[in-house]
Amino acid sequence: MSVEVDARRLLSDEEIAAALEDLPGWERQAEKLCATFNFSDFSEAFGFMSRVALVSERLFHHPEWSNVWSTVDIAITNHAAGGLTELDLEFARRVSKL
């Protein structure tokens, strides 16, 4: 499944701020969208990471992330475009639905 978004056009500060209003838990840190997800234990966190990996592969857009026991930190940006694009927002939307 491919996604039909413009992965090359950088978003304006206003577009990013407006999109973040509909993405609870996500915040902008410089040119990345970041979120922290907390789970009851490592197994639950790892299961979430597996589902995020499937989203990443479908979008062909891969995050920077880390896991410490029950916590998963995710940061996403479009390195090829040099900042945030609609593809980053689509990634965050899909991950938030998990």
Beta strands, then each sheet from edge to edge (+ up, - down):
strand 1: 26-29
strand 2: 32-38
strand 3: 64-68
strand 4: 71-76
sheet 1: 1+ 2- 4+ 3-
end
